[in-house]
Amino acid sequence: MPLTERSQKIESKAVAFGSEEATAFITAFGIPEIVEVLLPDTSGVLRGKWIPGEAMHKIWKSGVPIPLSIFGLDVWGCEVERTGIHIETGDKDGLCWPVPGTLKPVPWSPRPAAQVLITMHEPDGAPWMLDPRQQLKRVVERLADRGLAACCAFELEFYLLRPTEPGAPPQPVFATEGQARQNMYAMSDLDAFATVLHDMRTAAVAQGLPTDTVISEAAPGQFEVNLYHKTDALGAADDAILLRRLIEGVARRHGLRATFMAKPLLDFAGSGMHVHVSLMDGSKANVFARPDGEGERLLRHAAGGLLATMADSTLLFVPGFNGYRRLVPGSYAPTGITWGYDNRSVAVRVPNGPPEAMRLEHRIAGADAHPHLVLAAILAGMLDGLEAGIEPPEALTGNAYDRDAPRLSPSMADAISRFSNSPFIERTFGADYRRVYAAMKEEELAAFSRTILPLEYDTYL
Protein backbone atom coordinates (compact mmCIF):
# COMPACT_ATOMS: atom_id res chain seq x y z
CA MET A 1 0.00 0.00 0.00
CA PRO A 2 1.52 3.39 -0.97
CA LEU A 3 2.41 5.60 1.95
CA THR A 4 0.33 8.74 2.35
CA GLU A 5 1.93 12.13 2.83
CA ARG A 6 1.26 11.85 6.56
CA SER A 7 2.96 8.48 6.92
CA GLN A 8 5.88 9.70 4.80
CA LYS A 9 6.40 12.57 7.24
CA ILE A 10 6.24 10.18 10.20
CA GLU A 11 8.77 7.88 8.55
CA SER A 12 11.06 10.77 7.61
CA LYS A 13 11.14 12.09 11.18
CA ALA A 14 11.56 8.61 12.63
CA VAL A 15 14.47 7.78 10.33
CA ALA A 16 16.22 11.10 10.94
CA PHE A 17 15.90 10.91 14.71
CA GLY A 18 16.30 7.15 14.89
CA SER A 19 19.54 7.11 12.98
CA GLU A 20 20.94 9.62 15.43
CA GLU A 21 19.53 7.89 18.49
CA ALA A 22 20.53 4.38 17.42
CA THR A 23 24.01 5.53 16.41
CA ALA A 24 24.50 7.24 19.78
CA PHE A 25 23.36 4.08 21.57
CA ILE A 26 25.75 1.86 19.61
CA THR A 27 28.61 4.30 20.24
CA ALA A 28 27.94 4.19 23.98
CA PHE A 29 27.06 0.52 24.48
CA GLY A 30 27.88 -1.40 21.32
CA ILE A 31 25.43 -3.37 19.23
CA PRO A 32 23.03 -5.22 21.57
CA GLU A 33 22.11 -8.84 20.98
CA ILE A 34 18.43 -7.92 21.00
CA VAL A 35 16.23 -4.82 21.00
CA GLU A 36 12.99 -5.25 22.90
CA VAL A 37 10.25 -3.14 21.31
CA LEU A 38 7.62 -2.40 23.96
CA LEU A 39 3.97 -1.62 23.21
CA PRO A 40 1.73 -1.09 26.29
CA ASP A 41 -1.69 -2.57 25.52
CA THR A 42 -5.07 -1.41 26.84
CA SER A 43 -4.37 -2.96 30.25
CA GLY A 44 -0.85 -1.55 30.41
CA VAL A 45 0.63 -5.01 29.75
CA LEU A 46 3.80 -4.68 27.68
CA ARG A 47 3.62 -6.54 24.39
CA GLY A 48 5.95 -6.42 21.42
CA LYS A 49 8.90 -8.25 19.84
CA TRP A 50 12.58 -9.04 20.14
CA ILE A 51 14.53 -7.69 17.18
CA PRO A 52 18.20 -8.59 16.50
CA GLY A 53 20.54 -5.77 17.43
CA GLU A 54 22.07 -5.78 13.96
CA ALA A 55 18.65 -4.87 12.56
CA MET A 56 17.84 -2.09 15.04
CA HIS A 57 17.96 0.70 12.42
CA LYS A 58 14.99 -0.95 10.67
CA ILE A 59 12.81 -0.04 13.65
CA TRP A 60 13.12 3.62 12.64
CA LYS A 61 13.35 3.07 8.90
CA SER A 62 10.39 0.72 8.40
CA GLY A 63 8.47 0.73 11.68
CA VAL A 64 7.34 -2.40 13.51
CA PRO A 65 4.23 -4.18 12.18
CA ILE A 66 1.94 -5.42 14.95
CA PRO A 67 -1.79 -6.28 14.68
CA LEU A 68 -4.08 -3.35 15.42
CA SER A 69 -6.19 -5.82 17.40
CA ILE A 70 -3.57 -6.00 20.16
CA PHE A 71 -5.64 -3.27 21.82
CA GLY A 72 -8.59 -5.66 21.92
CA LEU A 73 -6.82 -8.19 24.16
CA ASP A 74 -8.01 -8.62 27.72
CA VAL A 75 -5.75 -8.58 30.75
CA TRP A 76 -4.96 -12.28 30.14
CA GLY A 77 -3.91 -11.61 26.53
CA CYS A 78 -7.02 -13.24 25.02
CA GLU A 79 -9.05 -11.75 22.18
CA VAL A 80 -12.31 -10.10 23.22
CA GLU A 81 -14.52 -10.78 20.23
CA ARG A 82 -17.12 -8.20 21.24
CA THR A 83 -14.65 -5.42 20.48
CA GLY A 84 -15.13 -6.14 16.78
CA ILE A 85 -11.47 -5.48 15.91
CA HIS A 86 -10.11 -9.01 15.50
CA ILE A 87 -10.56 -11.57 12.71
CA GLU A 88 -13.76 -9.93 11.44
CA THR A 89 -11.58 -7.04 10.23
CA GLY A 90 -8.99 -9.36 8.69
CA ASP A 91 -6.80 -8.74 11.74
CA LYS A 92 -4.61 -6.37 9.77
CA ASP A 93 -1.35 -4.89 10.98
CA GLY A 94 -0.76 -1.40 12.20
CA LEU A 95 2.65 0.19 12.06
CA CYS A 96 4.42 1.11 15.28
CA TRP A 97 7.06 3.84 15.48
CA PRO A 98 9.54 4.41 18.29
CA VAL A 99 8.90 7.02 20.95
CA PRO A 100 11.87 9.42 20.71
CA GLY A 101 14.29 9.24 23.60
CA THR A 102 13.22 5.80 24.86
CA LEU A 103 16.01 3.68 23.36
CA LYS A 104 17.84 2.56 26.50
CA PRO A 105 19.99 -0.30 27.82
CA VAL A 106 18.38 -3.04 29.93
CA PRO A 107 20.74 -3.42 32.93
CA TRP A 108 18.90 -6.40 34.43
CA SER A 109 18.96 -8.45 31.22
CA PRO A 110 21.24 -11.54 31.27
CA ARG A 111 22.46 -10.60 27.78
CA PRO A 112 23.34 -7.25 26.14
CA ALA A 113 19.92 -5.80 25.40
CA ALA A 114 18.22 -2.55 24.55
CA GLN A 115 14.59 -1.50 24.80
CA VAL A 116 12.48 1.10 23.05
CA LEU A 117 8.89 2.16 23.58
CA ILE A 118 6.67 2.21 20.48
CA THR A 119 3.25 3.63 19.64
CA MET A 120 0.68 2.48 17.09
CA HIS A 121 -0.47 4.05 13.81
CA GLU A 122 -2.82 2.83 11.11
CA PRO A 123 -1.30 1.72 7.78
CA ASP A 124 -2.00 5.17 6.27
CA GLY A 125 -0.07 6.89 9.05
CA ALA A 126 -3.05 8.08 11.11
CA PRO A 127 -2.77 7.58 14.89
CA TRP A 128 -4.54 4.40 16.03
CA MET A 129 -6.89 5.84 18.60
CA LEU A 130 -7.28 2.57 20.51
CA ASP A 131 -3.66 3.06 21.62
CA PRO A 132 -3.85 4.72 25.08
CA ARG A 133 -0.77 6.80 24.32
CA GLN A 134 -2.54 8.33 21.33
CA GLN A 135 -5.51 9.12 23.58
CA LEU A 136 -3.28 10.99 26.02
CA LYS A 137 -1.62 12.78 23.13
CA ARG A 138 -5.01 14.07 21.98
CA VAL A 139 -5.78 15.50 25.43
CA VAL A 140 -2.31 17.07 25.60
CA GLU A 141 -3.04 18.76 22.26
CA ARG A 142 -6.31 20.11 23.67
CA LEU A 143 -4.33 21.68 26.51
CA ALA A 144 -1.86 23.14 24.04
CA ASP A 145 -4.73 24.74 22.12
CA ARG A 146 -5.47 26.68 25.32
CA GLY A 147 -1.82 27.68 25.68
CA LEU A 148 -1.28 25.21 28.54
CA ALA A 149 1.00 22.28 29.26
CA ALA A 150 0.82 19.82 32.15
CA CYS A 151 3.65 19.35 34.61
CA CYS A 152 3.23 15.85 36.05
CA ALA A 153 4.81 13.41 38.48
CA PHE A 154 3.84 9.82 39.28
CA GLU A 155 4.26 7.95 42.56
CA LEU A 156 4.17 4.15 42.39
CA GLU A 157 3.64 1.74 45.28
CA PHE A 158 4.48 -1.95 45.02
CA TYR A 159 5.11 -5.08 47.07
CA LEU A 160 8.25 -7.21 47.04
CA LEU A 161 7.27 -10.87 47.31
CA ARG A 162 9.08 -14.13 47.77
CA PRO A 163 8.61 -16.73 45.00
CA THR A 164 5.57 -19.00 45.44
CA GLU A 165 3.76 -21.60 43.39
CA PRO A 166 1.21 -20.25 40.87
CA GLY A 167 -2.08 -19.48 42.60
CA ALA A 168 -0.58 -19.53 46.10
CA PRO A 169 -1.20 -16.57 48.44
CA PRO A 170 1.42 -13.81 48.20
CA GLN A 171 4.35 -14.01 50.60
CA PRO A 172 5.82 -10.54 51.25
CA VAL A 173 9.52 -10.33 51.98
CA PHE A 174 8.61 -9.58 55.62
CA ALA A 175 6.32 -11.62 57.83
CA THR A 176 2.74 -10.34 57.96
CA GLU A 177 1.98 -11.35 61.56
CA GLY A 178 1.79 -8.76 64.29
CA GLN A 179 0.92 -5.08 64.46
CA ALA A 180 4.60 -4.07 64.42
CA ARG A 181 4.97 -5.50 60.95
CA GLN A 182 3.33 -2.41 59.39
CA ASN A 183 6.52 -0.50 60.22
CA MET A 184 5.71 2.54 58.08
CA TYR A 185 8.64 4.64 56.77
CA ALA A 186 11.09 2.28 58.47
CA MET A 187 14.73 2.81 57.56
CA SER A 188 15.39 -0.76 58.72
CA ASP A 189 13.16 -2.10 55.92
CA LEU A 190 15.06 -0.05 53.35
CA ASP A 191 18.34 -1.31 54.79
CA ALA A 192 17.16 -4.93 54.66
CA PHE A 193 16.66 -4.73 50.89
CA ALA A 194 19.21 -2.04 50.13
CA THR A 195 20.90 -4.17 47.46
CA VAL A 196 17.70 -4.58 45.45
CA LEU A 197 16.59 -0.98 45.89
CA HIS A 198 20.04 0.40 45.01
CA ASP A 199 20.08 -1.74 41.88
CA MET A 200 16.71 -0.24 40.95
CA ARG A 201 18.11 3.26 41.33
CA THR A 202 21.22 2.35 39.33
CA ALA A 203 19.07 0.92 36.54
CA ALA A 204 16.91 4.05 36.57
CA VAL A 205 20.01 6.21 36.10
CA ALA A 206 21.15 4.00 33.21
CA GLN A 207 17.75 4.40 31.55
CA GLY A 208 17.38 8.10 32.26
CA LEU A 209 14.29 7.62 34.42
CA PRO A 210 14.02 10.57 36.83
CA THR A 211 13.50 8.66 40.08
CA ASP A 212 13.31 10.60 43.32
CA THR A 213 12.40 9.33 46.78
CA VAL A 214 12.29 5.67 47.82
CA ILE A 215 10.37 4.86 51.01
CA SER A 216 9.14 1.87 52.95
CA GLU A 217 5.36 2.10 52.86
CA ALA A 218 2.43 1.15 55.10
CA ALA A 219 2.59 -2.65 54.80
CA PRO A 220 5.10 -5.52 55.08
CA GLY A 221 7.29 -5.56 51.99
CA GLN A 222 5.59 -2.53 50.46
CA PHE A 223 7.72 0.24 48.98
CA GLU A 224 7.15 3.41 46.98
CA VAL A 225 9.30 4.97 44.27
CA ASN A 226 8.56 8.51 43.13
CA LEU A 227 9.38 10.14 39.82
CA TYR A 228 10.41 13.77 39.52
CA HIS A 229 7.92 16.11 37.89
CA LYS A 230 8.17 16.51 34.13
CA THR A 231 6.80 19.24 31.88
CA ASP A 232 5.96 16.62 29.26
CA ALA A 233 2.80 14.73 30.10
CA LEU A 234 3.39 12.00 27.54
CA GLY A 235 6.95 11.53 28.77
CA ALA A 236 5.80 11.38 32.40
CA ALA A 237 3.33 8.59 31.63
CA ASP A 238 5.97 6.78 29.54
CA ASP A 239 8.32 6.95 32.52
CA ALA A 240 5.70 5.37 34.80
CA ILE A 241 5.21 2.47 32.38
CA LEU A 242 8.96 1.92 32.08
CA LEU A 243 9.58 2.27 35.82
CA ARG A 244 7.15 -0.57 36.52
CA ARG A 245 9.06 -2.76 34.07
CA LEU A 246 12.38 -1.79 35.65
CA ILE A 247 11.19 -2.62 39.17
CA GLU A 248 9.84 -5.99 38.06
CA GLY A 249 13.01 -6.80 36.10
CA VAL A 250 15.46 -5.91 38.86
CA ALA A 251 13.41 -7.77 41.48
CA ARG A 252 13.37 -10.87 39.25
CA ARG A 253 17.16 -10.68 38.88
CA HIS A 254 17.35 -10.87 42.69
CA GLY A 255 15.07 -13.91 42.89
CA LEU A 256 12.09 -11.84 44.06
CA ARG A 257 8.81 -10.75 42.54
CA ALA A 258 7.54 -7.18 42.46
CA THR A 259 3.80 -6.75 42.11
CA PHE A 260 1.70 -3.68 41.39
CA MET A 261 -1.52 -5.56 42.19
CA ALA A 262 -3.88 -3.04 43.76
CA LYS A 263 -4.77 -5.11 46.85
CA PRO A 264 -2.63 -8.24 47.33
CA LEU A 265 -3.20 -8.43 51.12
CA LEU A 266 -6.65 -7.86 52.61
CA ASP A 267 -5.37 -6.82 56.04
CA PHE A 268 -2.84 -4.28 54.77
CA ALA A 269 -2.78 -1.24 52.55
CA GLY A 270 -3.22 -1.56 48.80
CA SER A 271 -0.84 -0.10 46.26
CA GLY A 272 -1.72 3.17 44.58
CA MET A 273 -0.54 5.35 41.73
CA HIS A 274 -0.67 8.97 42.85
CA VAL A 275 -0.41 11.63 40.17
CA HIS A 276 0.69 15.23 40.83
CA VAL A 277 -0.36 17.79 38.21
CA SER A 278 0.08 21.52 37.76
CA LEU A 279 -0.61 23.52 34.60
CA MET A 280 1.97 25.75 32.95
CA ASP A 281 1.35 28.68 30.61
CA GLY A 282 3.40 29.67 27.56
CA SER A 283 6.10 31.23 29.71
CA LYS A 284 6.45 27.99 31.76
CA ALA A 285 4.85 29.64 34.78
CA ASN A 286 2.47 27.68 37.01
CA VAL A 287 -1.03 29.09 36.43
CA PHE A 288 -2.07 27.89 39.89
CA ALA A 289 0.51 30.31 41.35
CA ARG A 290 -0.86 33.45 39.71
CA PRO A 291 -1.32 36.36 42.15
CA ASP A 292 -4.43 38.19 43.34
CA GLY A 293 -6.54 35.05 43.69
CA GLU A 294 -6.38 34.14 40.00
CA GLY A 295 -4.26 31.03 40.63
CA GLU A 296 -6.53 29.92 43.46
CA ARG A 297 -9.58 30.32 41.22
CA LEU A 298 -8.04 28.22 38.46
CA LEU A 299 -6.99 25.56 40.95
CA ARG A 300 -10.54 25.36 42.32
CA HIS A 301 -12.01 25.04 38.83
CA ALA A 302 -9.52 22.31 37.93
CA ALA A 303 -10.38 20.46 41.14
CA GLY A 304 -14.07 20.97 40.42
CA GLY A 305 -13.66 19.37 37.01
CA LEU A 306 -11.84 16.40 38.49
CA LEU A 307 -14.62 15.83 41.02
CA ALA A 308 -17.38 16.28 38.43
CA THR A 309 -15.85 13.66 36.09
CA MET A 310 -14.50 11.29 38.75
CA ALA A 311 -17.38 8.81 38.86
CA ASP A 312 -17.38 8.46 35.07
CA SER A 313 -13.60 7.90 34.99
CA THR A 314 -13.28 5.48 37.91
CA LEU A 315 -13.02 2.45 35.61
CA LEU A 316 -9.83 3.92 34.16
CA PHE A 317 -8.41 4.62 37.62
CA VAL A 318 -9.46 1.24 39.03
CA PRO A 319 -9.51 -1.03 35.98
CA GLY A 320 -9.54 -4.47 37.58
CA PHE A 321 -11.77 -6.57 39.83
CA ASN A 322 -9.22 -6.62 42.66
CA GLY A 323 -8.84 -2.83 42.73
CA TYR A 324 -12.20 -2.23 44.38
CA ARG A 325 -10.98 -4.09 47.46
CA ARG A 326 -8.56 -1.19 47.94
CA LEU A 327 -11.26 1.50 48.11
CA VAL A 328 -12.36 0.97 51.72
CA PRO A 329 -12.37 3.41 54.65
CA GLY A 330 -9.09 3.77 56.50
CA SER A 331 -7.15 2.00 53.77
CA TYR A 332 -4.99 4.97 52.68
CA ALA A 333 -7.13 5.09 49.53
CA PRO A 334 -10.05 7.48 49.02
CA THR A 335 -13.65 6.30 49.01
CA GLY A 336 -15.46 9.60 48.43
CA ILE A 337 -15.49 12.22 45.69
CA THR A 338 -13.74 14.79 47.86
CA TRP A 339 -10.89 17.27 47.89
CA GLY A 340 -8.93 19.20 50.48
CA TYR A 341 -5.70 20.91 51.46
CA ASP A 342 -2.90 18.69 52.81
CA ASN A 343 -5.40 15.93 53.57
CA ARG A 344 -4.50 12.35 52.66
CA SER A 345 -8.01 11.00 53.20
CA VAL A 346 -9.48 12.85 50.20
CA ALA A 347 -9.45 11.91 46.52
CA VAL A 348 -7.85 15.15 45.30
CA ARG A 349 -5.30 16.70 47.63
CA VAL A 350 -3.59 20.08 47.42
CA PRO A 351 -0.15 19.41 48.95
CA ASN A 352 1.66 22.00 51.04
CA GLY A 353 4.48 23.85 49.35
CA PRO A 354 5.60 27.21 47.95
CA PRO A 355 3.23 28.98 45.53
CA GLU A 356 5.31 28.07 42.48
CA ALA A 357 4.80 24.37 43.35
CA MET A 358 1.00 24.63 43.77
CA ARG A 359 -0.57 21.48 42.31
CA LEU A 360 -3.26 18.84 42.61
CA GLU A 361 -2.51 15.29 43.76
CA HIS A 362 -4.92 12.70 42.35
CA ARG A 363 -5.00 9.75 44.76
CA ILE A 364 -7.52 7.27 43.33
CA ALA A 365 -5.67 5.14 40.78
CA GLY A 366 -4.35 1.72 41.69
CA ALA A 367 -0.72 0.93 40.93
CA ASP A 368 -1.91 -1.47 38.21
CA ALA A 369 -3.77 1.21 36.22
CA HIS A 370 -2.61 2.37 32.79
CA PRO A 371 -0.62 5.62 33.30
CA HIS A 372 -1.58 7.04 29.88
CA LEU A 373 -5.31 6.48 30.44
CA VAL A 374 -5.16 7.73 34.04
CA LEU A 375 -3.41 10.94 33.02
CA ALA A 376 -5.69 11.45 30.00
CA ALA A 377 -8.77 11.28 32.27
CA ILE A 378 -7.17 13.59 34.86
CA LEU A 379 -6.15 16.26 32.35
CA ALA A 380 -9.49 16.08 30.53
CA GLY A 381 -11.33 16.48 33.84
CA MET A 382 -9.21 19.50 34.74
CA LEU A 383 -9.91 20.98 31.29
CA ASP A 384 -13.64 20.50 31.79
CA GLY A 385 -13.40 22.36 35.08
CA LEU A 386 -11.46 25.24 33.57
CA GLU A 387 -13.66 25.57 30.49
CA ALA A 388 -16.94 25.41 32.41
CA GLY A 389 -15.74 27.29 35.50
CA ILE A 390 -16.85 24.39 37.75
CA GLU A 391 -16.80 25.28 41.43
CA PRO A 392 -15.99 22.34 43.72
CA PRO A 393 -17.79 21.73 47.02
CA GLU A 394 -16.17 22.93 50.19
CA ALA A 395 -12.67 21.57 50.76
CA LEU A 396 -12.75 18.95 53.51
CA THR A 397 -10.70 19.05 56.67
CA GLY A 398 -10.22 16.13 59.01
CA ASN A 399 -11.22 12.54 58.27
CA ALA A 400 -12.96 12.42 54.88
CA TYR A 401 -14.03 8.81 55.50
CA ASP A 402 -16.50 10.08 58.11
CA ARG A 403 -18.03 12.76 55.90
CA ASP A 404 -21.23 12.61 53.92
CA ALA A 405 -19.93 12.91 50.36
CA PRO A 406 -20.70 11.21 47.04
CA ARG A 407 -18.98 7.85 46.88
CA LEU A 408 -16.74 6.31 44.29
CA SER A 409 -18.04 3.20 42.57
CA PRO A 410 -18.12 0.36 45.12
CA SER A 411 -17.72 -2.34 42.48
CA MET A 412 -16.36 -2.98 39.02
CA ALA A 413 -19.90 -3.52 37.72
CA ASP A 414 -21.00 -0.07 38.86
CA ALA A 415 -17.87 1.55 37.41
CA ILE A 416 -18.46 -0.14 34.04
CA SER A 417 -22.04 1.12 33.97
CA ARG A 418 -21.03 4.70 34.70
CA PHE A 419 -18.22 4.57 32.15
CA SER A 420 -20.42 3.06 29.44
CA ASN A 421 -23.07 5.76 29.73
CA SER A 422 -20.78 8.76 30.23
CA PRO A 423 -20.94 11.73 27.84
CA PHE A 424 -17.62 12.91 29.32
CA ILE A 425 -15.89 9.64 28.38
CA GLU A 426 -17.38 9.81 24.88
CA ARG A 427 -16.24 13.44 24.44
CA THR A 428 -12.75 12.71 25.72
CA PHE A 429 -11.95 9.29 24.28
CA GLY A 430 -14.53 8.86 21.53
CA ALA A 431 -17.59 6.63 21.28
CA ASP A 432 -15.59 3.78 19.75
CA TYR A 433 -13.01 3.75 22.53
CA ARG A 434 -15.75 3.85 25.17
CA ARG A 435 -17.47 0.88 23.54
CA VAL A 436 -14.32 -1.22 23.11
CA TYR A 437 -12.97 -0.56 26.60
CA ALA A 438 -16.32 -1.30 28.23
CA ALA A 439 -16.68 -4.55 26.28
CA MET A 440 -13.26 -5.70 27.45
CA LYS A 441 -14.02 -4.89 31.07
CA GLU A 442 -17.43 -6.57 30.94
CA GLU A 443 -15.74 -9.76 29.74
CA GLU A 444 -13.12 -9.47 32.48
CA LEU A 445 -15.79 -9.06 35.15
CA ALA A 446 -17.73 -12.03 33.75
CA ALA A 447 -14.63 -14.22 34.11
CA PHE A 448 -14.48 -13.46 37.83
CA SER A 449 -18.21 -14.06 38.17
CA ARG A 450 -17.71 -17.56 36.73
CA THR A 451 -15.06 -18.44 39.33
CA ILE A 452 -15.90 -20.25 42.59
CA LEU A 453 -13.79 -18.93 45.45
CA PRO A 454 -12.02 -21.28 47.91
CA LEU A 455 -14.13 -19.75 50.70
CA GLU A 456 -17.28 -20.99 48.95
CA TYR A 457 -15.95 -24.57 49.01
CA ASP A 458 -14.94 -24.21 52.65
CA THR A 459 -18.40 -22.94 53.54
CA TYR A 460 -20.88 -24.81 51.34
CA LEU A 461 -19.30 -27.99 49.99
ABEGO torsion letter per residue (X at the ends): XBBBAAAAAAAAAAAAAAAAAAAAAAAAAEBBABBBBBBBBAAGBBBEBBBBAAAAAAAAAAEBBBBAAAAABBAAGBBBAAAGABAAAGGBBBBBBBBBGABBBBAABABBBBBBBBBBBBAAGBBBAABAAAAAAAAAAAAAAAGBBBBBBBBBBBBBBBBBBBGBBBBBABBABEAAAAGBGBAAAAAAAAAAAAAAAAAAAAAGBBBBBBBBBABBGBBBBBBBBBABAAAAAAAAAAAAAAAAAAAAAAGBBBBABABABAABBBBBBBBBBBBBBAAGBBAAABBGGAAAAAAAAAAAAAAAAAAAAAAAABABAAAAAABBBGAGBBABBBBBBGBAABABBBBBEBAAABBBBBAABBAABBAAAAAAAAAAAAAAAAAAGBBBBBBBBEBAAABBBBBBBABAAAAAAAAAABAAAAAAAEAAAAAAAAAAAAAAAAAAAABBBAAAAAAAX
